Amino acid sequence: VPVDSPLAGTWIVNVPASRQHPANPFQSARITIAVSDDAVVFDQFVVEASGQTQQGKQTLRVDGELHAIGGSGYAIRAEWQGAQVLATYATKDGQPAGAGRYEVSRDGRSLIVTDEARDQRLVLERVIADSTEETGL
């Protein structure tokens, strides 16, 4: 997938249109995604249900191989399924721990994030820069 991947950009969760995972409710979330030749970087900012904020960054190597995440016992495999879809598969201590899918709409305006168990379906909308910001008007 080329560096100008449709997944790249800043996305805001449309909370009313989404189904949140029951174990991880939140008020709002923004994700900025950067795509390079063999990696996808997720920079997330979340306002939890309690009002506390969380910010984090995660890099996934997208090469179809399992990669350990720190010393957590988790490992993730990520692979492109065409230009519009990034699929992930996780293990914990060598056992299956779940799978996810990031799918950009054909028009590039929305991103649907789902998990294998279908406990979560997040609908995100692309943030489009206001042309007045770019021109200074």
C-alpha positions, 0 to 999 in steps of 0.5 A: 500500500502506498504512503498516500494510503486512504487510511492516513489522516485524522479521524473523529469517532461519531459516538452516536453512530458507533457501538462501543466495546462494553469494557471500554466506554468513552465520551469522544476519541480522535485518532491520527493515522500515519502510514509508511512503507511497512508501518502504521502509526496510531496517535490517539486522544480519548476522553473516557466516560469518567471525563479523564483523558488518555493519549497514546501512540502505537506503531504496527508493522504491516508485514503479515508477521507477529510482533511482540508488544513490549513485555505484555505477552501480546503480539499483533500481526497486521496486513493490508487487504487491499488499499482500503482495509487493514486487518489485525490479529492479536495473540496473548501468550501465544493464544488467539486474543482477537482480531480487528479491521479498519476499513475506509469507505470508497469516498474516503470520508469514513472509517469503520473499526470492528472487532472479530467478536462484533462487540465494537463497531466504531464509525469515524469521520475524516477531519478535513482541514478548513480551507481558510486555515490553509490560506490564513483567511 
